[in-house]
């Protein structure tokens, strides 16, 4: 399924490949905008999103810290069920996030495990990208 | 003040715009307007470079990635997935 690059809020990043996603954990669900980031080693979830899903920080396992500008941030592992409400044909999948103790970051969809679950093709010259659930 | 103009567009462009409108639930006019505005920004030399960009990508977190994969495997085993 093909999606348009989009801008979001006051993000100075301009038009980027973003997806509107619904995250579920137990009975809780939230809608988020995820940035497809092929350079990111992992998926990243900001603190407030995890809390909105009812996750308890101390109940989640500690994992090694991230590199780069998130190097000083404590990180926990959090697994959530993800659906895309514009693409009913894509079944819900479990994505695992590095849940960071910071809100200075968007929801990031990275190599582990978004890009291992989905085949993605970028058409930057056409400001669009295609996503298919892996075979 | 808005002005109305007529454009002759190639069929391929119209089909792409119609697809984009259908996929995103917007009007054809809204999609075309966005494309025109986006094009004008891209044509301004180095317009995007004038802005301050934040680099979020957590590069090189291989240990973190492995820990997440282990965690997911454990969750899937425990839930029978």
Backbone of each chain as ProteinMPNN parsed JSONL, in Angstrom:
{"seq_chain_A": "XXXXXXXXXXXXXXXXXXXXXXXXXXXXXXXXXXXXXXXXXXXXXXXXXXXXXXXXXXXXXXXXXXXXXXXXXXXXXXXXXXXXXXXXXXXXXXXXXXXXXXXXXXXXXXXXXXXXXXXXXXXXXXXXXXXXXXX", "coords_chain_A": {"N_chain_A": [[0.845, -1.189, 0.0], [0.473, 2.236, -0.782], [1.734, 5.306, 0.55], [1.628, 8.822, 1.279], [4.368, 11.095, 1.735], [4.531, 13.227, 4.592], [3.924, 16.239, 6.461], [4.118, 17.249, 9.904], [2.569, 18.825, 12.531], [4.582, 21.268, 14.102], [6.963, 20.385, 13.324], [10.221, 20.778, 12.254], [11.294, 19.22, 10.388], [10.078, 19.001, 7.951], [8.476, 17.521, 5.044], [8.193, 14.12, 5.539], [8.601, 10.499, 5.631], [5.925, 9.31, 7.177], [3.736, 7.467, 9.344], [0.382, 6.89, 10.3], [-0.553, 5.385, 13.188], [-2.163, 2.929, 15.274], [-1.595, 2.069, 18.524], [-1.722, -0.673, 20.717], [-2.128, -1.936, 23.983], [-2.992, -4.313, 26.117], [-6.055, -3.265, 27.376], [-5.818, -0.708, 26.578], [-5.412, 1.899, 24.142], [-3.749, 3.999, 21.775], [-3.456, 6.63, 19.354], [-0.837, 7.337, 17.184], [1.77, 9.174, 15.472], [4.122, 7.789, 13.494], [7.557, 7.906, 12.644], [9.219, 6.781, 9.849], [12.328, 5.48, 9.947], [15.08, 4.614, 8.515], [17.673, 4.665, 9.349], [17.648, 4.224, 12.009], [18.409, 2.009, 14.581], [16.617, 0.741, 16.199], [13.071, 0.557, 17.1], [11.529, 3.37, 18.604], [9.892, 4.603, 21.454], [8.338, 7.353, 22.912], [8.294, 8.556, 26.349], [5.696, 9.492, 27.286], [3.898, 8.255, 25.563], [4.105, 5.53, 26.148], [3.213, 5.567, 28.768], [0.586, 6.41, 28.362], [-0.41, 4.142, 27.293], [-0.729, 2.617, 29.438], [1.439, 1.311, 30.446], [3.792, 0.332, 32.918], [6.609, 1.86, 34.093], [8.602, 0.748, 35.815], [7.967, -1.885, 35.67], [8.773, -2.877, 33.301], [11.393, -4.502, 31.428], [14.796, -3.509, 31.839], [16.935, -2.381, 29.284], [19.965, -2.304, 27.254], [21.42, 0.986, 26.896], [20.654, 3.517, 24.42], [22.421, 4.806, 21.525], [23.988, 7.868, 20.345], [22.094, 10.933, 20.407], [20.404, 10.105, 22.348], [21.763, 8.87, 24.261], [22.037, 9.329, 26.981], [19.703, 8.625, 28.096], [17.524, 6.619, 30.028], [16.39, 3.315, 29.231], [13.705, 1.136, 28.465], [12.208, -2.034, 27.584], [9.374, -2.495, 25.527], [6.55, -4.121, 24.363], [4.088, -3.86, 21.892], [0.822, -4.063, 20.342], [0.223, -3.314, 17.013], [-1.698, -1.44, 14.751], [-2.638, -0.183, 11.537], [-4.676, 2.379, 10.76], [-5.402, 3.331, 8.289], [-4.912, 1.376, 6.576], [-6.5, -1.24, 6.219], [-6.017, -3.706, 5.246], [-3.635, -4.58, 6.193], [-2.671, -6.739, 8.64], [-2.843, -6.699, 12.298], [0.263, -6.269, 14.012], [2.945, -7.303, 16.179], [5.026, -5.009, 17.579], [8.19, -4.177, 18.901], [9.433, -1.898, 21.198], [12.002, 0.455, 22.06], [11.545, 1.932, 24.903], [11.752, 5.114, 25.929], [12.89, 7.365, 28.491], [11.923, 10.01, 27.934], [10.417, 12.796, 26.289], [11.273, 14.188, 24.19], [11.34, 13.335, 21.558], [10.126, 11.845, 18.558], [7.754, 9.162, 17.834], [9.571, 6.519, 16.663], [10.139, 4.418, 13.922], [12.094, 1.791, 13.412], [14.912, -0.347, 12.435], [14.869, -2.714, 14.055], [11.887, -3.554, 15.333], [10.479, -2.847, 13.101], [11.283, -2.62, 10.359], [11.989, -5.201, 9.933], [9.643, -6.464, 9.928], [8.139, -5.328, 7.922], [8.259, -4.824, 4.402], [9.585, -2.119, 2.788], [9.395, 0.442, 0.388], [10.867, 3.308, -0.801], [9.897, 6.252, -2.517], [11.227, 8.882, -3.019], [11.371, 10.995, -4.83], [8.819, 11.181, -5.66], [7.545, 11.758, -3.395], [6.409, 9.674, -1.86], [5.775, 6.417, -0.382], [5.92, 2.836, -0.193], [4.403, 0.133, 1.531], [4.597, -3.191, 2.58], [3.476, -6.016, 4.304], [5.757, -8.42, 5.515], [6.528, -11.393, 3.65]], "CA_chain_A": [[0.0, 0.0, 0.0], [1.309, 3.424, -0.928], [1.387, 6.442, 1.397], [2.283, 10.082, 0.956], [5.16, 11.782, 2.738], [3.675, 14.226, 5.218], [4.475, 17.085, 7.511], [3.343, 17.023, 11.119], [2.71, 19.863, 13.54], [5.591, 22.293, 13.852], [8.226, 19.695, 13.112], [11.001, 21.458, 11.234], [11.831, 18.243, 9.453], [9.397, 19.074, 6.667], [7.751, 16.311, 4.667], [8.964, 12.909, 5.834], [7.736, 9.317, 5.605], [5.285, 9.099, 8.479], [2.565, 6.593, 9.334], [-0.561, 7.01, 11.403], [-0.663, 4.042, 13.757], [-2.825, 2.726, 16.549], [-0.847, 1.159, 19.401], [-2.578, -1.284, 21.738], [-1.508, -2.734, 25.037], [-4.128, -4.666, 26.975], [-7.296, -2.58, 27.013], [-5.516, 0.68, 26.228], [-4.911, 2.142, 22.793], [-3.515, 5.4, 21.427], [-3.07, 6.887, 17.97], [0.431, 8.069, 17.132], [2.391, 9.339, 14.156], [5.444, 7.172, 13.545], [8.509, 8.302, 11.599], [9.995, 5.668, 9.298], [13.713, 5.922, 10.02], [15.914, 3.464, 8.162], [18.949, 4.774, 10.048], [17.468, 3.906, 13.425], [18.616, 0.585, 14.84], [15.463, 0.187, 16.921], [11.886, 1.396, 17.253], [11.61, 4.164, 19.834], [8.613, 5.116, 21.945], [8.563, 8.347, 23.972], [7.771, 8.238, 27.683], [4.263, 9.748, 27.456], [3.117, 7.285, 24.79], [4.065, 4.295, 26.932], [2.335, 5.784, 29.93], [-0.798, 6.463, 27.87], [-0.796, 2.756, 27.038], [-0.88, 1.963, 30.736], [2.655, 0.571, 30.816], [4.463, 0.789, 34.138], [8.036, 1.972, 33.793], [9.421, -0.177, 36.608], [7.586, -3.278, 35.374], [9.352, -3.282, 32.011], [12.809, -4.832, 31.587], [15.829, -2.551, 31.428], [17.765, -2.855, 28.175], [21.113, -1.402, 27.069], [21.066, 2.331, 26.454], [20.809, 3.826, 23.009], [23.572, 5.639, 21.188], [23.622, 9.167, 19.783], [21.592, 11.968, 21.306], [19.585, 9.493, 23.392], [22.695, 8.038, 25.025], [21.925, 9.536, 28.429], [18.326, 8.321, 28.499], [17.268, 5.233, 30.433], [15.555, 2.649, 28.226], [13.02, -0.122, 28.823], [11.601, -2.723, 26.441], [7.91, -2.531, 25.58], [5.958, -4.742, 23.176], [2.702, -3.425, 21.706], [0.16, -4.499, 19.12], [0.126, -2.121, 16.17], [-2.519, -1.484, 13.544], [-2.644, 1.046, 10.761], [-6.098, 2.511, 10.491], [-5.664, 3.647, 6.883], [-4.605, 0.184, 5.772], [-7.202, -2.342, 6.875], [-5.537, -4.986, 4.715], [-2.456, -4.984, 6.95], [-3.123, -7.256, 9.939], [-2.085, -6.192, 13.445], [1.564, -6.907, 14.243], [3.597, -6.938, 17.433], [6.286, -4.282, 17.443], [8.865, -4.001, 20.174], [9.982, -0.537, 21.236], [12.855, 0.976, 23.116], [10.724, 2.955, 25.559], [12.749, 6.009, 26.517], [12.384, 8.281, 29.516], [12.024, 11.347, 27.345], [9.391, 13.121, 25.296], [11.894, 15.029, 23.159], [11.595, 12.475, 20.41], [8.873, 11.285, 18.033], [7.722, 7.701, 17.698], [10.455, 6.143, 15.559], [10.014, 3.052, 13.426], [13.449, 1.495, 12.962], [15.239, -1.668, 11.881], [14.302, -3.71, 14.977], [11.64, -4.614, 14.394], [9.54, -2.419, 12.065], [11.746, -2.95, 9.014], [12.071, -6.654, 9.759], [8.262, -6.936, 9.748], [7.559, -4.76, 6.701], [9.086, -4.428, 3.27], [9.247, -0.723, 2.493], [10.085, 1.014, -0.762], [10.707, 4.764, -0.78], [9.927, 6.982, -3.786], [11.363, 10.247, -2.508], [11.103, 11.976, -5.886], [7.362, 11.3, -5.788], [7.039, 11.989, -2.039], [5.542, 8.583, -1.421], [6.454, 5.171, -0.036], [5.034, 1.671, -0.2], [4.635, -0.8, 2.64], [3.969, -4.517, 2.496], [3.843, -6.933, 5.379], [6.704, -9.404, 4.967], [5.91, -12.656, 3.207]], "C_chain_A": [[0.886, 1.247, 0.0], [0.789, 4.575, -0.057], [2.18, 7.674, 0.959], [3.239, 10.488, 2.082], [4.28, 12.873, 3.347], [4.473, 15.082, 6.186], [3.61, 16.883, 8.733], [3.632, 18.127, 12.119], [3.743, 20.903, 13.15], [6.967, 21.671, 13.64], [8.986, 20.349, 11.964], [11.56, 20.5, 10.19], [11.173, 18.269, 8.097], [8.674, 17.781, 6.341], [8.674, 15.107, 4.821], [8.031, 11.707, 5.747], [7.186, 9.016, 6.997], [4.05, 8.225, 8.31], [1.689, 6.888, 10.544], [-0.84, 5.609, 11.926], [-1.524, 4.054, 15.011], [-2.023, 1.695, 17.335], [-1.795, 0.631, 20.471], [-1.731, -2.056, 22.743], [-2.607, -3.042, 26.04], [-5.386, -3.981, 26.478], [-7.052, -1.165, 26.5], [-5.053, 0.791, 24.774], [-4.731, 3.645, 22.579], [-3.161, 5.485, 19.947], [-1.799, 7.737, 17.971], [0.852, 8.253, 15.67], [3.813, 8.811, 14.26], [6.291, 7.607, 12.361], [9.288, 7.077, 11.13], [11.442, 6.108, 9.169], [14.633, 4.737, 9.748], [17.262, 3.501, 8.87], [18.861, 4.438, 11.518], [17.598, 2.4, 13.631], [17.363, -0.048, 15.442], [14.245, 1.113, 16.771], [12.022, 2.159, 18.572], [10.235, 4.714, 20.183], [8.878, 6.132, 23.049], [7.828, 7.98, 25.262], [6.246, 8.359, 27.773], [3.406, 8.736, 26.699], [2.998, 5.968, 25.546], [3.144, 4.414, 28.127], [0.871, 5.79, 29.522], [-1.316, 5.067, 27.551], [-0.942, 1.962, 28.336], [0.342, 1.176, 31.174], [3.282, 1.189, 32.068], [5.966, 0.726, 33.922], [8.845, 0.896, 34.52], [9.088, -1.641, 36.33], [8.209, -3.786, 34.078], [10.851, -3.525, 32.168], [13.737, -3.718, 31.09], [16.633, -3.162, 30.288], [18.931, -1.881, 27.994], [20.691, -0.058, 26.492], [21.318, 2.513, 24.96], [22.064, 4.656, 22.789], [23.069, 7.006, 20.712], [23.049, 10.102, 20.814], [20.652, 11.415, 22.378], [20.456, 8.685, 24.363], [22.516, 8.183, 26.535], [20.559, 9.133, 28.974], [18.178, 6.863, 28.893], [16.247, 4.607, 29.485], [14.961, 1.361, 28.784], [12.456, -0.741, 27.558], [10.088, -2.755, 26.612], [7.377, -3.085, 24.266], [4.499, -4.315, 23.069], [2.156, -3.983, 20.394], [-0.133, -3.255, 18.282], [-0.783, -2.377, 14.979], [-2.404, -0.143, 12.839], [-4.065, 1.277, 10.289], [-6.411, 3.009, 9.084], [-5.455, 2.429, 5.999], [-5.204, -1.038, 6.452], [-6.655, -3.699, 6.416], [-4.288, -5.473, 5.454], [-2.906, -5.468, 8.326], [-2.298, -6.663, 11.081], [-0.779, -6.96, 13.622], [2.099, -6.472, 15.607], [4.905, -6.214, 17.108], [6.883, -4.106, 18.836], [9.611, -2.664, 20.141], [11.028, -0.386, 22.342], [12.083, 2.157, 23.707], [11.67, 3.861, 26.348], [12.111, 6.976, 27.505], [12.548, 9.717, 29.047], [10.856, 11.542, 26.372], [9.954, 14.008, 24.192], [12.228, 14.221, 21.925], [10.249, 11.974, 19.878], [8.878, 9.767, 18.155], [8.556, 7.355, 16.465], [10.255, 4.677, 15.208], [11.341, 2.688, 12.771], [13.633, 0.052, 12.535], [14.703, -2.801, 12.744], [13.097, -3.094, 15.651], [10.665, -4.191, 13.28], [9.997, -2.886, 10.681], [12.018, -4.445, 8.835], [10.676, -7.252, 9.599], [7.681, -6.478, 8.413], [8.634, -4.532, 5.641], [8.64, -3.037, 2.851], [10.06, -0.241, 1.3], [9.799, 2.516, -0.796], [10.809, 5.336, -2.194], [10.025, 8.468, -3.429], [11.026, 11.291, -3.571], [9.607, 12.177, -6.09], [6.708, 11.56, -4.424], [6.063, 10.911, -1.593], [6.394, 7.364, -1.063], [5.428, 4.049, 0.023], [5.419, 0.733, 0.938], [3.897, -2.105, 2.367], [4.426, -5.326, 3.702], [4.727, -8.019, 4.792], [5.979, -10.703, 4.616], [6.207, -13.772, 4.192]], "O_chain_A": [[1.906, 1.304, 0.687], [-0.417, 4.792, 0.059], [3.247, 7.571, 0.355], [2.949, 10.249, 3.254], [3.38, 13.385, 2.681], [5.543, 14.699, 6.659], [2.484, 16.397, 8.622], [4.778, 18.345, 12.511], [3.776, 21.365, 12.009], [7.994, 22.338, 13.761], [8.475, 20.465, 10.85], [12.214, 20.914, 9.234], [11.657, 17.62, 7.17], [8.299, 17.028, 7.239], [9.789, 15.087, 4.299], [6.81, 11.864, 5.784], [7.901, 8.531, 7.873], [3.401, 8.242, 7.264], [2.177, 7.105, 11.653], [-1.312, 4.746, 11.185], [-1.604, 5.059, 15.718], [-1.801, 0.58, 16.863], [-2.571, 1.385, 21.058], [-0.761, -2.728, 22.392], [-3.098, -2.149, 26.731], [-5.745, -4.096, 25.306], [-7.98, -0.501, 26.039], [-4.393, -0.104, 24.248], [-5.47, 4.455, 23.137], [-2.635, 4.537, 19.364], [-1.711, 8.737, 18.684], [0.354, 7.579, 14.768], [4.618, 9.333, 15.031], [5.816, 7.671, 11.227], [9.943, 6.413, 11.933], [11.758, 7.0, 8.382], [14.927, 3.951, 10.649], [17.928, 2.472, 8.98], [19.881, 4.373, 12.205], [16.963, 1.614, 12.927], [17.085, -1.226, 15.221], [14.365, 2.273, 16.377], [12.573, 1.636, 19.541], [9.512, 5.221, 19.325], [9.566, 5.82, 24.021], [6.874, 7.202, 25.258], [5.576, 7.454, 28.27], [2.31, 8.396, 27.143], [1.929, 5.36, 25.584], [2.396, 3.493, 28.456], [0.016, 5.254, 30.227], [-2.525, 4.838, 27.539], [-1.245, 0.769, 28.312], [0.29, 0.451, 32.167], [3.294, 2.408, 32.241], [6.52, -0.327, 33.607], [9.673, 0.217, 33.912], [9.844, -2.534, 36.713], [8.176, -4.983, 33.793], [11.512, -2.839, 32.947], [13.488, -3.082, 30.065], [16.973, -4.344, 30.334], [18.896, -0.766, 28.513], [19.743, 0.034, 25.713], [22.078, 1.773, 24.335], [22.684, 5.141, 23.735], [21.864, 7.258, 20.684], [23.462, 10.08, 21.974], [20.158, 12.166, 23.22], [19.946, 7.918, 25.179], [22.815, 7.253, 27.285], [20.289, 9.281, 30.166], [18.645, 5.972, 28.185], [15.348, 5.289, 28.994], [15.631, 0.6, 29.482], [12.249, -0.044, 26.565], [9.582, -3.011, 27.704], [7.706, -2.584, 23.191], [3.755, -4.397, 24.046], [2.901, -4.323, 19.475], [-0.67, -2.269, 18.786], [-0.661, -3.388, 14.288], [-2.115, 0.885, 13.452], [-4.608, 0.486, 9.517], [-7.583, 3.1, 8.72], [-5.783, 2.45, 4.812], [-4.519, -1.773, 7.164], [-6.81, -4.707, 7.105], [-3.924, -6.645, 5.352], [-3.464, -4.69, 9.1], [-1.186, -6.182, 10.863], [-0.732, -8.17, 13.402], [1.747, -5.408, 16.117], [5.778, -6.764, 16.436], [6.164, -3.912, 19.816], [10.32, -2.35, 19.185], [10.945, -1.01, 23.4], [11.981, 3.224, 23.103], [12.305, 3.429, 27.309], [10.947, 7.351, 27.37], [13.223, 10.526, 29.684], [10.381, 10.603, 25.734], [9.207, 14.519, 23.358], [13.283, 14.407, 21.319], [9.335, 11.707, 20.659], [9.883, 9.166, 18.533], [8.284, 7.834, 15.365], [10.208, 3.811, 16.083], [11.678, 3.207, 11.707], [12.669, -0.678, 12.303], [14.136, -3.758, 12.216], [13.256, -2.19, 16.471], [10.092, -5.04, 12.597], [9.22, -3.467, 9.923], [12.251, -4.905, 7.718], [10.533, -8.404, 9.187], [6.831, -7.158, 7.837], [9.751, -4.11, 5.937], [7.46, -2.806, 2.59], [11.263, -0.487, 1.214], [8.644, 2.941, -0.817], [11.689, 4.958, -2.967], [9.048, 9.211, -3.523], [10.466, 12.342, -3.261], [9.173, 13.2, -6.62], [5.482, 11.58, -4.307], [5.016, 11.207, -1.017], [7.577, 7.294, -1.398], [4.241, 4.275, 0.255], [6.595, 0.565, 1.262], [2.729, -2.112, 1.977], [5.602, -5.322, 4.068], [4.472, -8.49, 3.684], [4.959, -11.051, 5.212], [5.772, -14.906, 3.989]]}, "seq_chain_B": "XXXXXXXXXXXXXXXXXXXXXXXXXXXXXXXXXXXXXXXXXXXXXXXXXXXXXXXXXXXXXXXXXXXXXXXXXXXXXXXXX", "coords_chain_B": {"N_chain_B": [[-5.983, 36.69, -1.173], [-7.944, 34.303, -2.841], [-7.52, 32.819, -6.067], [-8.984, 31.515, -9.01], [-7.731, 29.144, -11.262], [-7.257, 27.468, -14.401], [-5.962, 24.279, -15.242], [-4.199, 22.206, -17.494], [-3.68, 18.922, -17.089], [-1.546, 16.038, -17.3], [-2.891, 12.753, -17.843], [-1.779, 10.743, -16.284], [-0.781, 12.119, -14.084], [-3.159, 13.065, -12.993], [-4.392, 10.646, -12.298], [-2.608, 9.73, -10.345], [-2.945, 11.701, -8.426], [-5.645, 11.349, -7.828], [-5.541, 8.792, -6.713], [-3.96, 9.32, -4.467], [-5.662, 11.079, -3.128], [-7.828, 9.395, -2.577], [-6.63, 7.491, -0.932], [-5.886, 8.961, 1.266], [-8.138, 10.186, 2.103], [-8.799, 12.763, 1.319], [-9.753, 15.732, -0.568], [-9.499, 15.996, -4.159], [-8.606, 18.492, -4.932], [-7.353, 19.406, -2.604], [-5.159, 17.678, -2.451], [-3.766, 18.305, -4.818], [-3.182, 20.992, -4.334], [-1.46, 20.759, -2.126], [0.673, 19.437, -3.349], [1.542, 21.37, -5.171], [2.333, 23.445, -3.448], [4.317, 22.125, -2.042], [6.14, 21.65, -4.075], [6.939, 24.242, -4.65], [8.368, 24.88, -2.402], [10.432, 23.016, -2.513], [11.738, 23.899, -4.737], [12.92, 26.18, -3.948], [16.123, 27.272, -3.455], [18.097, 25.39, -1.288], [16.266, 25.622, 0.764], [15.366, 23.898, 2.786], [17.696, 23.496, 4.16], [18.074, 25.773, 5.556], [16.651, 25.551, 7.789], [16.618, 24.399, 11.203], [17.528, 21.174, 11.938], [16.715, 18.233, 13.697], [18.472, 15.368, 14.629], [17.315, 12.287, 15.166], [17.823, 9.585, 15.026], [18.681, 6.655, 16.65], [21.548, 5.569, 16.262], [23.66, 2.734, 15.858], [22.968, 1.246, 18.096], [23.314, -1.587, 18.698], [23.416, -3.486, 20.756], [21.152, -2.792, 22.151], [19.224, -3.343, 20.249], [19.489, -6.13, 20.026], [18.719, -6.893, 22.572], [16.053, -6.112, 22.506], [15.072, -7.821, 20.537], [15.414, -10.283, 21.825], [13.683, -9.902, 23.954], [11.221, -9.712, 22.637], [11.038, -12.256, 21.489], [10.822, -13.791, 23.786], [8.364, -12.838, 24.786], [6.668, -13.676, 22.735], [6.977, -16.421, 22.863], [5.934, -16.915, 25.394], [3.32, -16.164, 25.026], [2.478, -17.894, 23.195], [2.624, -17.33, 20.459]], "CA_chain_B": [[-7.23, 36.41, -1.9], [-7.832, 33.126, -3.71], [-7.846, 32.98, -7.48], [-9.226, 30.245, -9.705], [-7.049, 28.987, -12.551], [-7.465, 26.158, -15.028], [-4.711, 23.61, -15.609], [-4.271, 20.971, -18.275], [-2.753, 17.993, -16.462], [-1.471, 14.707, -17.911], [-3.773, 11.771, -17.191], [-1.026, 10.01, -15.258], [-0.74, 12.976, -12.893], [-4.502, 13.082, -12.404], [-4.628, 9.347, -11.654], [-1.813, 9.677, -9.111], [-3.581, 12.604, -7.451], [-6.892, 10.708, -7.389], [-5.163, 7.699, -5.807], [-3.512, 9.923, -3.199], [-6.849, 11.62, -2.461], [-8.623, 8.272, -2.068], [-5.907, 6.814, 0.153], [-5.753, 9.823, 2.445], [-9.45, 10.723, 2.451], [-8.876, 14.201, 1.075], [-10.279, 16.081, -1.883], [-8.496, 16.086, -5.216], [-8.057, 19.854, -4.889], [-6.434, 19.509, -1.463], [-3.933, 16.966, -2.797], [-3.033, 19.082, -5.826], [-2.674, 22.205, -3.684], [-0.301, 20.359, -1.33], [1.777, 19.129, -4.261], [2.053, 22.63, -5.728], [3.052, 24.154, -2.383], [5.531, 21.357, -1.752], [7.048, 21.896, -5.187], [7.506, 25.586, -4.569], [9.369, 24.85, -1.328], [11.598, 22.253, -2.965], [12.449, 24.649, -5.763], [13.67, 27.281, -3.341], [17.44, 26.687, -3.198], [18.544, 25.121, 0.073], [15.261, 26.082, 1.72], [15.311, 23.023, 3.949], [18.942, 23.589, 4.918], [18.038, 26.971, 6.387], [15.99, 25.216, 9.031], [17.389, 23.58, 12.111], [17.002, 19.808, 11.956], [17.145, 17.37, 14.793], [18.741, 13.996, 14.216], [16.822, 11.435, 16.237], [18.153, 8.185, 14.828], [19.601, 6.026, 17.593], [22.447, 4.75, 15.466], [24.676, 1.919, 16.512], [22.498, 0.603, 19.326], [23.154, -3.018, 18.395], [23.104, -4.216, 21.988], [19.75, -2.5, 22.441], [18.417, -4.078, 19.266], [19.505, -7.555, 20.383], [17.907, -7.037, 23.781], [14.651, -6.023, 22.104], [14.714, -9.063, 19.833], [15.291, -11.326, 22.853], [12.457, -9.613, 24.712], [10.074, -10.046, 21.786], [10.984, -13.724, 21.395], [10.314, -14.266, 25.074], [6.927, -12.502, 24.842], [5.946, -14.512, 21.783], [6.974, -17.791, 23.401], [5.034, -17.003, 26.56], [1.919, -16.006, 24.601], [2.188, -18.963, 22.231], [2.52, -16.812, 19.086]], "C_chain_B": [[-7.014, 35.217, -2.837], [-8.192, 33.476, -5.146], [-8.049, 31.614, -8.1], [-8.459, 30.238, -11.019], [-7.344, 27.586, -13.094], [-6.12, 25.577, -15.45], [-5.021, 22.402, -16.484], [-3.236, 20.018, -17.697], [-2.717, 16.675, -17.225], [-2.339, 13.715, -17.14], [-3.073, 11.043, -16.059], [-0.979, 10.811, -13.95], [-2.092, 12.981, -12.194], [-4.785, 11.762, -11.674], [-3.87, 9.249, -10.335], [-2.455, 10.541, -8.031], [-4.884, 11.988, -6.928], [-6.601, 9.567, -6.412], [-4.775, 8.249, -4.438], [-4.705, 10.464, -2.422], [-7.677, 10.5, -1.835], [-7.955, 7.623, -0.87], [-5.871, 7.648, 1.422], [-7.063, 10.486, 2.832], [-9.57, 12.219, 2.261], [-9.455, 14.468, -0.3], [-9.131, 16.141, -2.891], [-7.816, 17.46, -5.186], [-7.043, 20.002, -3.762], [-5.101, 18.83, -1.776], [-3.103, 17.781, -3.782], [-2.426, 20.35, -5.227], [-1.419, 21.891, -2.865], [0.907, 20.102, -2.232], [2.401, 20.407, -4.831], [2.874, 23.381, -4.687], [4.359, 23.459, -2.061], [6.58, 21.607, -2.837], [7.694, 23.252, -5.101], [8.563, 25.659, -3.484], [10.636, 24.16, -1.813], [12.413, 23.025, -3.991], [13.206, 25.851, -5.202], [15.031, 26.732, -2.92], [17.757, 26.589, -1.71], [17.532, 25.56, 1.135], [15.277, 25.217, 2.975], [16.556, 23.139, 4.804], [18.958, 24.816, 5.822], [17.391, 26.677, 7.733], [16.931, 24.403, 9.913], [16.753, 22.205, 12.181], [17.551, 19.039, 13.147], [17.353, 15.967, 14.266], [18.355, 13.079, 15.366], [17.425, 10.032, 16.194], [19.12, 7.645, 15.873], [20.509, 5.048, 16.87], [23.329, 3.885, 16.354], [24.257, 1.242, 17.797], [22.276, -0.884, 19.133], [22.823, -3.841, 19.634], [21.633, -4.029, 22.355], [18.845, -3.302, 21.508], [18.348, -5.558, 19.615], [18.646, -7.806, 21.619], [16.422, -6.982, 23.449], [14.2, -7.289, 21.387], [14.531, -10.204, 20.832], [13.987, -11.16, 23.629], [11.219, -10.023, 23.917], [9.926, -11.565, 21.65], [10.385, -14.319, 22.656], [8.812, -14.039, 25.187], [6.133, -13.428, 23.934], [5.895, -15.961, 22.261], [5.958, -17.926, 24.533], [3.577, -16.866, 26.164], [1.548, -17.031, 23.538], [2.051, -18.494, 20.811], [3.525, -17.474, 18.173]], "O_chain_B": [[-6.006, 35.148, -3.54], [-9.055, 34.316, -5.402], [-7.356, 30.659, -7.748], [-8.522, 31.192, -11.794], [-7.64, 26.657, -12.343], [-5.252, 26.291, -15.95], [-5.983, 21.672, -16.243], [-2.036, 20.274, -17.801], [-3.743, 16.236, -17.746], [-2.496, 13.832, -15.924], [-3.666, 10.758, -15.019], [-1.12, 10.256, -12.861], [-2.171, 12.912, -10.967], [-5.343, 11.757, -10.576], [-4.397, 8.758, -9.337], [-2.502, 10.156, -6.862], [-5.192, 12.088, -5.741], [-7.306, 9.388, -5.419], [-5.189, 7.735, -3.399], [-4.764, 10.33, -1.2], [-8.167, 10.63, -0.713], [-8.622, 7.249, 0.094], [-5.829, 7.106, 2.526], [-7.104, 11.264, 3.784], [-10.346, 12.878, 2.952], [-9.629, 13.549, -1.101], [-7.966, 16.31, -2.531], [-6.607, 17.571, -5.389], [-6.003, 20.638, -3.932], [-4.04, 19.339, -1.413], [-1.893, 17.932, -3.612], [-1.307, 20.735, -5.564], [-0.443, 22.64, -2.895], [2.027, 20.503, -1.912], [3.621, 20.514, -4.957], [3.958, 23.887, -4.979], [5.382, 24.107, -1.836], [7.766, 21.756, -2.541], [8.867, 23.408, -5.44], [9.539, 26.398, -3.609], [11.75, 24.625, -1.576], [13.623, 22.836, -4.105], [14.025, 26.46, -5.891], [15.09, 25.811, -2.105], [17.693, 27.575, -0.976], [17.906, 25.838, 2.274], [15.211, 25.731, 4.092], [16.51, 22.916, 6.013], [19.764, 24.894, 6.749], [17.548, 27.433, 8.692], [17.898, 23.805, 9.442], [15.559, 22.087, 12.454], [18.71, 19.193, 13.534], [16.511, 15.436, 13.542], [18.994, 13.092, 16.418], [17.522, 9.368, 17.225], [20.251, 8.119, 15.976], [20.263, 3.842, 16.869], [23.691, 4.274, 17.465], [25.101, 0.715, 18.52], [21.18, -1.39, 19.375], [22.038, -4.787, 19.563], [20.96, -4.957, 22.802], [17.835, -3.864, 21.93], [17.287, -6.175, 19.517], [17.934, -8.808, 21.699], [15.622, -7.712, 24.034], [13.087, -7.772, 21.6], [13.602, -11.0, 20.704], [13.286, -12.129, 23.92], [10.286, -10.61, 24.465], [8.813, -12.091, 21.693], [9.556, -15.227, 22.604], [8.073, -14.92, 25.625], [5.062, -13.908, 24.306], [4.887, -16.645, 22.083], [5.226, -18.911, 24.619], [2.691, -17.372, 26.853], [0.422, -17.031, 23.039], [1.421, -19.18, 20.006], [3.58, -17.161, 16.984]]}, "name": "protein", "num_of_chains": 2, "seq": "XXXXXXXXXXXXXXXXXXXXXXXXXXXXXXXXXXXXXXXXXXXXXXXXXXXXXXXXXXXXXXXXXXXXXXXXXXXXXXXXXXXXXXXXXXXXXXXXXXXXXXXXXXXXXXXXXXXXXXXXXXXXXXXXXXXXXXXXXXXXXXXXXXXXXXXXXXXXXXXXXXXXXXXXXXXXXXXXXXXXXXXXXXXXXXXXXXXXXXXXXXXXXXXXXXXXXXXX"}
